[in-house]
């Protein structure tokens, strides 16, 4: 069975992507729009997240690579994202996060 979840990587550089019109996002000046996008890229650059939702043209990504098992989430515009394969640390359909936690608890003697 294939993994039906969609994974996206945040771009590393705004100059390598085609940007939408700044007016479509409510910005009067293009430089303000670019500045806002650069702040997003600097915060999330290169990270891979699973699509968890969509609203008003933005995608909610859950980043699974955070320490301690806490999830980071962010609403990002699609122009900053590129579709990618599932990262090796993402749980498969056969292995739920609870199964992985139970295995780690057993390995470290927490049971």
Backbone atoms as SQL, in Angstrom:
CREATE TABLE atoms (id INTEGER PRIMARY KEY, chain TEXT, resi INTEGER, resn TEXT, atom TEXT, x REAL, y REAL, z REAL);
INSERT INTO atoms VALUES
  (1, 'A', 1, 'UNK', 'N', 0.845, -1.187, 0.000),
  (2, 'A', 1, 'UNK', 'CA', 0.000, 0.000, 0.000),
  (3, 'A', 1, 'UNK', 'C', 0.883, 1.240, 0.000),
  (4, 'A', 2, 'UNK', 'N', 0.629, 2.167, -0.863),
  (5, 'A', 2, 'UNK', 'CA', 1.459, 3.363, -0.955),
  (6, 'A', 2, 'UNK', 'C', 1.036, 4.394, 0.081),
  (7, 'A', 3, 'UNK', 'N', 1.979, 5.236, 0.436),
  (8, 'A', 3, 'UNK', 'CA', 1.712, 6.295, 1.398),
  (9, 'A', 3, 'UNK', 'C', 0.984, 7.426, 0.676),
  (10, 'A', 4, 'UNK', 'N', -0.266, 7.689, 1.056),
  (11, 'A', 4, 'UNK', 'CA', -1.081, 8.666, 0.361),
  (12, 'A', 4, 'UNK', 'C', -0.910, 10.082, 0.912),
  (13, 'A', 5, 'UNK', 'N', -0.125, 10.225, 1.967),
  (14, 'A', 5, 'UNK', 'CA', 0.099, 11.555, 2.518),
  (15, 'A', 5, 'UNK', 'C', 0.973, 12.356, 1.564),
  (16, 'A', 6, 'UNK', 'N', 0.762, 13.653, 1.542),
  (17, 'A', 6, 'UNK', 'CA', 1.541, 14.534, 0.673),
  (18, 'A', 6, 'UNK', 'C', 2.607, 15.238, 1.503),
  (19, 'A', 7, 'UNK', 'N', 3.841, 15.192, 1.022),
  (20, 'A', 7, 'UNK', 'CA', 4.958, 15.837, 1.703),
  (21, 'A', 7, 'UNK', 'C', 5.480, 16.982, 0.845),
  (22, 'A', 8, 'UNK', 'N', 5.838, 18.064, 1.512),
  (23, 'A', 8, 'UNK', 'CA', 6.359, 19.247, 0.832),
  (24, 'A', 8, 'UNK', 'C', 7.615, 19.734, 1.529),
  (25, 'A', 9, 'UNK', 'N', 8.573, 20.204, 0.729),
  (26, 'A', 9, 'UNK', 'CA', 9.803, 20.807, 1.245),
  (27, 'A', 9, 'UNK', 'C', 9.704, 22.316, 1.040),
  (28, 'A', 10, 'UNK', 'N', 10.091, 23.065, 2.066),
  (29, 'A', 10, 'UNK', 'CA', 10.115, 24.519, 1.963),
  (30, 'A', 10, 'UNK', 'C', 11.366, 24.908, 1.170),
  (31, 'A', 11, 'UNK', 'N', 11.210, 25.794, 0.201),
  (32, 'A', 11, 'UNK', 'CA', 12.325, 26.197, -0.645),
  (33, 'A', 11, 'UNK', 'C', 13.424, 26.848, 0.191),
  (34, 'A', 12, 'UNK', 'N', 14.640, 26.812, -0.318),
  (35, 'A', 12, 'UNK', 'CA', 15.781, 27.424, 0.364),
  (36, 'A', 12, 'UNK', 'C', 16.023, 28.854, -0.072),
  (37, 'A', 13, 'UNK', 'N', 15.510, 29.208, -1.242),
  (38, 'A', 13, 'UNK', 'CA', 15.836, 30.507, -1.801),
  (39, 'A', 13, 'UNK', 'C', 14.650, 31.031, -2.619),
  (40, 'A', 14, 'UNK', 'N', 14.236, 32.247, -2.321),
  (41, 'A', 14, 'UNK', 'CA', 13.109, 32.844, -3.059),
  (42, 'A', 14, 'UNK', 'C', 13.437, 33.109, -4.516),
  (43, 'A', 15, 'UNK', 'N', 14.700, 33.304, -4.819),
  (44, 'A', 15, 'UNK', 'CA', 15.080, 33.621, -6.193),
  (45, 'A', 15, 'UNK', 'C', 14.898, 32.439, -7.134),
  (46, 'A', 16, 'UNK', 'N', 14.726, 31.246, -6.578),
  (47, 'A', 16, 'UNK', 'CA', 14.571, 30.061, -7.411),
  (48, 'A', 16, 'UNK', 'C', 13.110, 29.675, -7.635),
  (49, 'A', 17, 'UNK', 'N', 12.199, 30.497, -7.161),
  (50, 'A', 17, 'UNK', 'CA', 10.775, 30.177, -7.290),
  (51, 'A', 17, 'UNK', 'C', 10.029, 31.334, -7.951),
  (52, 'A', 18, 'UNK', 'N', 8.956, 31.002, -8.613),
  (53, 'A', 18, 'UNK', 'CA', 8.102, 32.015, -9.241),
  (54, 'A', 18, 'UNK', 'C', 7.107, 32.509, -8.200),
  (55, 'A', 19, 'UNK', 'N', 7.111, 33.787, -7.950),
  (56, 'A', 19, 'UNK', 'CA', 6.253, 34.365, -6.927),
  (57, 'A', 19, 'UNK', 'C', 4.953, 34.893, -7.530),
  (58, 'A', 20, 'UNK', 'N', 3.863, 34.754, -6.782),
  (59, 'A', 20, 'UNK', 'CA', 2.589, 35.314, -7.252),
  (60, 'A', 20, 'UNK', 'C', 2.598, 36.837, -7.100),
  (61, 'A', 21, 'UNK', 'N', 1.579, 37.454, -7.620),
  (62, 'A', 21, 'UNK', 'CA', 1.441, 38.902, -7.509),
  (63, 'A', 21, 'UNK', 'C', 1.207, 39.289, -6.052),
  (64, 'A', 22, 'UNK', 'N', 1.937, 40.271, -5.587),
  (65, 'A', 22, 'UNK', 'CA', 1.834, 40.703, -4.189),
  (66, 'A', 22, 'UNK', 'C', 0.439, 41.238, -3.853),
  (67, 'A', 23, 'UNK', 'N', -0.251, 41.781, -4.839),
  (68, 'A', 23, 'UNK', 'CA', -1.593, 42.318, -4.600),
  (69, 'A', 23, 'UNK', 'C', -2.599, 41.212, -4.262),
  (70, 'A', 24, 'UNK', 'N', -2.364, 39.997, -4.788),
  (71, 'A', 24, 'UNK', 'CA', -3.249, 38.871, -4.486),
  (72, 'A', 24, 'UNK', 'C', -3.191, 38.473, -3.019),
  (73, 'A', 25, 'UNK', 'N', -2.123, 38.833, -2.346),
  (74, 'A', 25, 'UNK', 'CA', -1.944, 38.492, -0.934),
  (75, 'A', 25, 'UNK', 'C', -2.182, 39.690, -0.015),
  (76, 'A', 26, 'UNK', 'N', -2.672, 40.781, -0.580),
  (77, 'A', 26, 'UNK', 'CA', -3.034, 41.934, 0.234),
  (78, 'A', 26, 'UNK', 'C', -1.896, 42.892, 0.530),
  (79, 'A', 27, 'UNK', 'N', -0.784, 42.773, -0.169),
  (80, 'A', 27, 'UNK', 'CA', 0.345, 43.678, 0.037),
  (81, 'A', 27, 'UNK', 'C', 0.304, 44.793, -0.996),
  (82, 'A', 28, 'UNK', 'N', 0.486, 46.013, -0.541),
  (83, 'A', 28, 'UNK', 'CA', 0.496, 47.153, -1.445),
  (84, 'A', 28, 'UNK', 'C', 1.817, 47.246, -2.202),
  (85, 'A', 29, 'UNK', 'N', 2.895, 46.926, -1.513),
  (86, 'A', 29, 'UNK', 'CA', 4.224, 47.045, -2.106),
  (87, 'A', 29, 'UNK', 'C', 4.877, 45.677, -2.233),
  (88, 'A', 30, 'UNK', 'N', 5.515, 45.456, -3.366),
  (89, 'A', 30, 'UNK', 'CA', 6.160, 44.164, -3.620),
  (90, 'A', 30, 'UNK', 'C', 7.288, 43.901, -2.628),
  (91, 'A', 31, 'UNK', 'N', 8.019, 44.919, -2.232),
  (92, 'A', 31, 'UNK', 'CA', 9.138, 44.718, -1.307),
  (93, 'A', 31, 'UNK', 'C', 8.648, 44.216, 0.054),
  (94, 'A', 32, 'UNK', 'N', 7.490, 44.677, 0.504),
  (95, 'A', 32, 'UNK', 'CA', 6.929, 44.192, 1.768),
  (96, 'A', 32, 'UNK', 'C', 6.529, 42.717, 1.658),
  (97, 'A', 33, 'UNK', 'N', 5.975, 42.358, 0.515),
  (98, 'A', 33, 'UNK', 'CA', 5.589, 40.972, 0.263),
  (99, 'A', 33, 'UNK', 'C', 6.819, 40.066, 0.260),
  (100, 'A', 34, 'UNK', 'N', 7.868, 40.491, -0.454),
  (101, 'A', 34, 'UNK', 'CA', 9.105, 39.708, -0.505),
  (102, 'A', 34, 'UNK', 'C', 9.731, 39.576, 0.883),
  (103, 'A', 35, 'UNK', 'N', 9.685, 40.659, 1.652),
  (104, 'A', 35, 'UNK', 'CA', 10.238, 40.621, 3.003),
  (105, 'A', 35, 'UNK', 'C', 9.495, 39.591, 3.860),
  (106, 'A', 36, 'UNK', 'N', 8.171, 39.567, 3.766),
  (107, 'A', 36, 'UNK', 'CA', 7.366, 38.599, 4.523),
  (108, 'A', 36, 'UNK', 'C', 7.699, 37.165, 4.089),
  (109, 'A', 37, 'UNK', 'N', 7.856, 36.946, 2.785),
  (110, 'A', 37, 'UNK', 'CA', 8.195, 35.611, 2.297),
  (111, 'A', 37, 'UNK', 'C', 9.591, 35.198, 2.745),
  (112, 'A', 38, 'UNK', 'N', 10.544, 36.136, 2.727),
  (113, 'A', 38, 'UNK', 'CA', 11.900, 35.821, 3.186),
  (114, 'A', 38, 'UNK', 'C', 11.905, 35.421, 4.653),
  (115, 'A', 39, 'UNK', 'N', 11.062, 36.070, 5.452),
  (116, 'A', 39, 'UNK', 'CA', 10.987, 35.701, 6.872),
  (117, 'A', 39, 'UNK', 'C', 10.489, 34.264, 7.021),
  (118, 'A', 40, 'UNK', 'N', 9.500, 33.869, 6.216),
  (119, 'A', 40, 'UNK', 'CA', 9.010, 32.492, 6.249),
  (120, 'A', 40, 'UNK', 'C', 10.085, 31.508, 5.792),
  (121, 'A', 41, 'UNK', 'N', 10.773, 31.850, 4.706),
  (122, 'A', 41, 'UNK', 'CA', 11.823, 30.970, 4.190),
  (123, 'A', 41, 'UNK', 'C', 12.940, 30.827, 5.220),
  (124, 'A', 42, 'UNK', 'N', 13.347, 31.920, 5.839),
  (125, 'A', 42, 'UNK', 'CA', 14.412, 31.845, 6.837),
  (126, 'A', 42, 'UNK', 'C', 14.020, 30.998, 8.040),
  (127, 'A', 43, 'UNK', 'N', 12.755, 30.984, 8.384),
  (128, 'A', 43, 'UNK', 'CA', 12.291, 30.192, 9.528),
  (129, 'A', 43, 'UNK', 'C', 12.166, 28.711, 9.200),
  (130, 'A', 44, 'UNK', 'N', 11.676, 28.373, 7.998),
  (131, 'A', 44, 'UNK', 'CA', 11.336, 26.986, 7.684),
  (132, 'A', 44, 'UNK', 'C', 12.201, 26.360, 6.597),
  (133, 'A', 45, 'UNK', 'N', 13.157, 27.038, 6.060),
  (134, 'A', 45, 'UNK', 'CA', 13.918, 26.593, 4.887),
  (135, 'A', 45, 'UNK', 'C', 14.410, 25.145, 4.958),
  (136, 'A', 46, 'UNK', 'N', 14.154, 24.432, 3.870),
  (137, 'A', 46, 'UNK', 'CA', 14.654, 23.069, 3.718),
  (138, 'A', 46, 'UNK', 'C', 13.934, 22.000, 4.518),
  (139, 'A', 47, 'UNK', 'N', 13.002, 22.381, 5.366),
  (140, 'A', 47, 'UNK', 'CA', 12.309, 21.382, 6.176),
  (141, 'A', 47, 'UNK', 'C', 11.187, 20.731, 5.372),
  (142, 'A', 48, 'UNK', 'N', 10.933, 19.483, 5.680),
  (143, 'A', 48, 'UNK', 'CA', 9.895, 18.710, 4.994),
  (144, 'A', 48, 'UNK', 'C', 8.748, 18.485, 5.965),
  (145, 'A', 49, 'UNK', 'N', 7.546, 18.773, 5.485),
  (146, 'A', 49, 'UNK', 'CA', 6.361, 18.581, 6.307),
  (147, 'A', 49, 'UNK', 'C', 5.283, 17.838, 5.556),
  (148, 'A', 50, 'UNK', 'N', 4.402, 17.234, 6.317),
  (149, 'A', 50, 'UNK', 'CA', 3.267, 16.525, 5.735),
  (150, 'A', 50, 'UNK', 'C', 2.077, 17.481, 5.703),
  (151, 'A', 51, 'UNK', 'N', 1.345, 17.433, 4.621),
  (152, 'A', 51, 'UNK', 'CA', 0.171, 18.299, 4.469),
  (153, 'A', 51, 'UNK', 'C', -0.917, 17.859, 5.442),
  (154, 'A', 52, 'UNK', 'N', -1.349, 18.800, 6.274),
  (155, 'A', 52, 'UNK', 'CA', -2.359, 18.483, 7.282),
  (156, 'A', 52, 'UNK', 'C', -3.663, 19.235, 7.042),
  (157, 'A', 53, 'UNK', 'N', -3.649, 20.197, 6.119),
  (158, 'A', 53, 'UNK', 'CA', -4.861, 20.949, 5.842),
  (159, 'A', 53, 'UNK', 'C', -4.615, 22.012, 4.792),
  (160, 'A', 54, 'UNK', 'N', -5.707, 22.632, 4.381),
  (161, 'A', 54, 'UNK', 'CA', -5.632, 23.712, 3.395),
  (162, 'A', 54, 'UNK', 'C', -6.754, 24.698, 3.683),
  (163, 'A', 55, 'UNK', 'N', -6.407, 25.987, 3.599),
  (164, 'A', 55, 'UNK', 'CA', -7.414, 27.019, 3.824),
  (165, 'A', 55, 'UNK', 'C', -6.977, 28.286, 3.099),
  (166, 'A', 56, 'UNK', 'N', -7.888, 28.847, 2.339),
  (167, 'A', 56, 'UNK', 'CA', -7.661, 30.114, 1.633),
  (168, 'A', 56, 'UNK', 'C', -6.383, 30.093, 0.800),
  (169, 'A', 57, 'UNK', 'N', -6.080, 28.949, 0.220),
  (170, 'A', 57, 'UNK', 'CA', -4.912, 28.841, -0.642),
  (171, 'A', 57, 'UNK', 'C', -3.601, 28.575, 0.083),
  (172, 'A', 58, 'UNK', 'N', -3.615, 28.482, 1.399),
  (173, 'A', 58, 'UNK', 'CA', -2.422, 28.165, 2.173),
  (174, 'A', 58, 'UNK', 'C', -2.483, 26.701, 2.600),
  (175, 'A', 59, 'UNK', 'N', -1.311, 26.088, 2.743),
  (176, 'A', 59, 'UNK', 'CA', -1.246, 24.703, 3.196),
  (177, 'A', 59, 'UNK', 'C', -0.734, 24.667, 4.628),
  (178, 'A', 60, 'UNK', 'N', -1.368, 23.835, 5.446),
  (179, 'A', 60, 'UNK', 'CA', -0.891, 23.601, 6.797),
  (180, 'A', 60, 'UNK', 'C', 0.059, 22.420, 6.736),
  (181, 'A', 61, 'UNK', 'N', 1.315, 22.655, 7.080),
  (182, 'A', 61, 'UNK', 'CA', 2.307, 21.586, 7.099),
  (183, 'A', 61, 'UNK', 'C', 2.661, 21.240, 8.530),
  (184, 'A', 62, 'UNK', 'N', 2.761, 19.938, 8.794),
  (185, 'A', 62, 'UNK', 'CA', 3.263, 19.443, 10.075),
  (186, 'A', 62, 'UNK', 'C', 4.674, 18.940, 9.849),
  (187, 'A', 63, 'UNK', 'N', 5.596, 19.509, 10.587),
  (188, 'A', 63, 'UNK', 'CA', 6.995, 19.114, 10.476),
  (189, 'A', 63, 'UNK', 'C', 7.277, 18.059, 11.542),
  (190, 'A', 64, 'UNK', 'N', 7.687, 16.884, 11.096),
  (191, 'A', 64, 'UNK', 'CA', 7.837, 15.739, 11.986),
  (192, 'A', 64, 'UNK', 'C', 9.257, 15.569, 12.506),
  (193, 'A', 65, 'UNK', 'N', 10.150, 16.469, 12.130),
  (194, 'A', 65, 'UNK', 'CA', 11.566, 16.312, 12.471),
  (195, 'A', 65, 'UNK', 'C', 11.975, 17.062, 13.735),
  (196, 'A', 66, 'UNK', 'N', 11.039, 17.363, 14.594),
  (197, 'A', 66, 'UNK', 'CA', 11.360, 18.113, 15.806),
  (198, 'A', 66, 'UNK', 'C', 11.738, 17.162, 16.936),
  (199, 'A', 67, 'UNK', 'N', 12.683, 17.567, 17.769),
  (200, 'A', 67, 'UNK', 'CA', 13.084, 16.698, 18.881),
  (201, 'A', 67, 'UNK', 'C', 11.978, 16.583, 19.926),
  (202, 'A', 68, 'UNK', 'N', 11.943, 15.485, 20.606),
  (203, 'A', 68, 'UNK', 'CA', 10.979, 15.285, 21.674),
  (204, 'A', 68, 'UNK', 'C', 9.599, 14.887, 21.202),
  (205, 'A', 69, 'UNK', 'N', 9.427, 14.677, 19.911),
  (206, 'A', 69, 'UNK', 'CA', 8.143, 14.254, 19.388),
  (207, 'A', 69, 'UNK', 'C', 7.098, 15.347, 19.294),
  (208, 'A', 70, 'UNK', 'N', 7.454, 16.570, 19.608),
  (209, 'A', 70, 'UNK', 'CA', 6.497, 17.676, 19.474),
  (210, 'A', 70, 'UNK', 'C', 6.452, 18.123, 18.025),
  (211, 'A', 71, 'UNK', 'N', 5.268, 18.357, 17.553),
  (212, 'A', 71, 'UNK', 'CA', 5.101, 18.733, 16.153),
  (213, 'A', 71, 'UNK', 'C', 5.139, 20.244, 15.984),
  (214, 'A', 72, 'UNK', 'N', 5.845, 20.691, 14.977),
  (215, 'A', 72, 'UNK', 'CA', 5.788, 22.077, 14.534),
  (216, 'A', 72, 'UNK', 'C', 4.780, 22.134, 13.404),
  (217, 'A', 73, 'UNK', 'N', 3.974, 23.177, 13.372),
  (218, 'A', 73, 'UNK', 'CA', 3.027, 23.375, 12.282),
  (219, 'A', 73, 'UNK', 'C', 3.156, 24.796, 11.764),
  (220, 'A', 74, 'UNK', 'N', 2.881, 24.954, 10.477),
  (221, 'A', 74, 'UNK', 'CA', 2.918, 26.287, 9.882),
  (222, 'A', 74, 'UNK', 'C', 1.985, 26.334, 8.685),
  (223, 'A', 75, 'UNK', 'N', 1.307, 27.487, 8.543),
  (224, 'A', 75, 'UNK', 'CA', 0.505, 27.755, 7.343),
  (225, 'A', 75, 'UNK', 'C', 1.430, 28.464, 6.365),
  (226, 'A', 76, 'UNK', 'N', 1.625, 27.862, 5.193),
  (227, 'A', 76, 'UNK', 'CA', 2.562, 28.413, 4.219),
  (228, 'A', 76, 'UNK', 'C', 1.901, 28.522, 2.843),
  (229, 'A', 77, 'UNK', 'N', 2.295, 29.558, 2.082),
  (230, 'A', 77, 'UNK', 'CA', 1.764, 29.670, 0.714),
  (231, 'A', 77, 'UNK', 'C', 2.421, 28.639, -0.197),
  (232, 'A', 78, 'UNK', 'N', 1.684, 28.103, -1.148),
  (233, 'A', 78, 'UNK', 'CA', 2.228, 27.067, -2.037),
  (234, 'A', 78, 'UNK', 'C', 3.441, 27.510, -2.847),
  (235, 'A', 79, 'UNK', 'N', 3.616, 28.804, -3.065),
  (236, 'A', 79, 'UNK', 'CA', 4.758, 29.266, -3.849),
  (237, 'A', 79, 'UNK', 'C', 6.088, 28.989, -3.141),
  (238, 'A', 80, 'UNK', 'N', 6.065, 28.715, -1.848),
  (239, 'A', 80, 'UNK', 'CA', 7.285, 28.419, -1.103),
  (240, 'A', 80, 'UNK', 'C', 7.531, 26.927, -0.941),
  (241, 'A', 81, 'UNK', 'N', 6.668, 26.107, -1.552),
  (242, 'A', 81, 'UNK', 'CA', 6.735, 24.667, -1.328),
  (243, 'A', 81, 'UNK', 'C', 6.991, 23.911, -2.619),
  (244, 'A', 82, 'UNK', 'N', 7.705, 22.803, -2.493),
  (245, 'A', 82, 'UNK', 'CA', 7.882, 21.883, -3.612),
  (246, 'A', 82, 'UNK', 'C', 7.564, 20.476, -3.119),
  (247, 'A', 83, 'UNK', 'N', 6.801, 19.763, -3.905),
  (248, 'A', 83, 'UNK', 'CA', 6.378, 18.406, -3.544),
  (249, 'A', 83, 'UNK', 'C', 7.596, 17.500, -3.479),
  (250, 'A', 84, 'UNK', 'N', 7.627, 16.601, -2.496),
  (251, 'A', 84, 'UNK', 'CA', 8.763, 15.711, -2.326),
  (252, 'A', 84, 'UNK', 'C', 8.298, 14.363, -1.794),
  (253, 'A', 85, 'UNK', 'N', 9.211, 13.416, -1.732),
  (254, 'A', 85, 'UNK', 'CA', 8.918, 12.101, -1.179),
  (255, 'A', 85, 'UNK', 'C', 8.912, 12.168, 0.347),
  (256, 'A', 86, 'UNK', 'N', 8.351, 11.151, 0.957),
  (257, 'A', 86, 'UNK', 'CA', 8.320, 11.071, 2.419),
  (258, 'A', 86, 'UNK', 'C', 9.741, 10.932, 2.947),
  (259, 'A', 87, 'UNK', 'N', 10.081, 11.675, 3.983),
  (260, 'A', 87, 'UNK', 'CA', 11.414, 11.539, 4.573),
  (261, 'A', 87, 'UNK', 'C', 11.530, 10.216, 5.326),
  (262, 'A', 88, 'UNK', 'N', 12.734, 9.728, 5.551),
  (263, 'A', 88, 'UNK', 'CA', 12.896, 8.424, 6.201),
  (264, 'A', 88, 'UNK', 'C', 12.378, 8.373, 7.635),
  (265, 'A', 89, 'UNK', 'N', 12.285, 9.518, 8.304),
  (266, 'A', 89, 'UNK', 'CA', 11.831, 9.530, 9.694),
  (267, 'A', 89, 'UNK', 'C', 10.309, 9.576, 9.826),
  (268, 'A', 90, 'UNK', 'N', 9.579, 9.692, 8.718),
  (269, 'A', 90, 'UNK', 'CA', 8.109, 9.720, 8.763),
  (270, 'A', 90, 'UNK', 'C', 7.588, 8.304, 8.965),
  (271, 'A', 91, 'UNK', 'N', 6.602, 8.169, 9.818),
  (272, 'A', 91, 'UNK', 'CA', 6.001, 6.854, 10.080),
  (273, 'A', 91, 'UNK', 'C', 5.227, 6.393, 8.860),
  (274, 'A', 92, 'UNK', 'N', 5.284, 5.113, 8.585),
  (275, 'A', 92, 'UNK', 'CA', 4.523, 4.550, 7.474),
  (276, 'A', 92, 'UNK', 'C', 3.132, 4.185, 7.957),
  (277, 'A', 93, 'UNK', 'N', 2.294, 3.724, 7.041),
  (278, 'A', 93, 'UNK', 'CA', 0.942, 3.303, 7.407),
  (279, 'A', 93, 'UNK', 'C', 0.963, 2.129, 8.382),
  (280, 'A', 94, 'UNK', 'N', 1.950, 1.220, 8.216),
  (281, 'A', 94, 'UNK', 'CA', 2.019, 0.053, 9.068),
  (282, 'A', 94, 'UNK', 'C', 2.488, 0.410, 10.478),
  (283, 'A', 95, 'UNK', 'N', 3.228, 1.509, 10.606),
  (284, 'A', 95, 'UNK', 'CA', 3.797, 1.883, 11.895),
  (285, 'A', 95, 'UNK', 'C', 3.213, 3.221, 12.321),
  (286, 'A', 96, 'UNK', 'N', 2.341, 3.186, 13.296),
  (287, 'A', 96, 'UNK', 'CA', 1.756, 4.423, 13.789),
  (288, 'A', 96, 'UNK', 'C', 2.719, 5.062, 14.787),
  (289, 'A', 97, 'UNK', 'N', 2.559, 6.353, 15.096),
  (290, 'A', 97, 'UNK', 'CA', 3.427, 6.983, 16.086),
  (291, 'A', 97, 'UNK', 'C', 3.368, 6.285, 17.447),
  (292, 'A', 98, 'UNK', 'N', 2.208, 5.713, 17.810),
  (293, 'A', 98, 'UNK', 'CA', 2.091, 5.006, 19.081),
  (294, 'A', 98, 'UNK', 'C', 2.952, 3.754, 19.092),
  (295, 'A', 99, 'UNK', 'N', 3.013, 3.041, 17.953),
  (296, 'A', 99, 'UNK', 'CA', 3.855, 1.854, 17.854),
  (297, 'A', 99, 'UNK', 'C', 5.326, 2.229, 18.015),
  (298, 'A', 100, 'UNK', 'N', 5.731, 3.312, 17.395),
  (299, 'A', 100, 'UNK', 'CA', 7.116, 3.758, 17.487),
  (300, 'A', 100, 'UNK', 'C', 7.452, 4.165, 18.915),
  (301, 'A', 101, 'UNK', 'N', 6.530, 4.852, 19.589),
  (302, 'A', 101, 'UNK', 'CA', 6.752, 5.255, 20.977),
  (303, 'A', 101, 'UNK', 'C', 6.868, 4.038, 21.881),
  (304, 'A', 102, 'UNK', 'N', 6.012, 3.045, 21.666),
  (305, 'A', 102, 'UNK', 'CA', 6.047, 1.833, 22.478),
  (306, 'A', 102, 'UNK', 'C', 7.372, 1.097, 22.287),
  (307, 'A', 103, 'UNK', 'N', 7.855, 1.049, 21.054),
  (308, 'A', 103, 'UNK', 'CA', 9.122, 0.381, 20.782),
  (309, 'A', 103, 'UNK', 'C', 10.283, 1.115, 21.446),
  (310, 'A', 104, 'UNK', 'N', 10.274, 2.433, 21.395),
  (311, 'A', 104, 'UNK', 'CA', 11.326, 3.211, 22.051),
  (312, 'A', 104, 'UNK', 'C', 11.260, 3.066, 23.569),
  (313, 'A', 105, 'UNK', 'N', 10.051, 3.090, 24.120),
  (314, 'A', 105, 'UNK', 'CA', 9.898, 2.889, 25.560),
  (315, 'A', 105, 'UNK', 'C', 10.456, 1.539, 25.979),
  (316, 'A', 106, 'UNK', 'N', 10.184, 0.525, 25.193),
  (317, 'A', 106, 'UNK', 'CA', 10.685, -0.819, 25.497),
  (318, 'A', 106, 'UNK', 'C', 12.208, -0.857, 25.411),
  (319, 'A', 107, 'UNK', 'N', 12.763, -0.239, 24.373),
  (320, 'A', 107, 'UNK', 'CA', 14.210, -0.243, 24.171),
  (321, 'A', 107, 'UNK', 'C', 14.951, 0.465, 25.300),
  (322, 'A', 108, 'UNK', 'N', 14.370, 1.504, 25.849),
  (323, 'A', 108, 'UNK', 'CA', 15.021, 2.257, 26.914),
  (324, 'A', 108, 'UNK', 'C', 14.548, 1.848, 28.304),
  (325, 'A', 109, 'UNK', 'N', 13.724, 0.790, 28.385),
  (326, 'A', 109, 'UNK', 'CA', 13.300, 0.250, 29.672),
  (327, 'A', 109, 'UNK', 'C', 12.318, 1.096, 30.436),
  (328, 'A', 110, 'UNK', 'N', 11.478, 1.833, 29.742),
  (329, 'A', 110, 'UNK', 'CA', 10.497, 2.681, 30.406),
  (330, 'A', 110, 'UNK', 'C', 9.172, 1.970, 30.660),
  (331, 'A', 111, 'UNK', 'N', 9.079, 0.689, 30.324),
  (332, 'A', 111, 'UNK', 'CA', 7.808, -0.020, 30.516),
  (333, 'A', 111, 'UNK', 'C', 7.817, -0.790, 31.804);
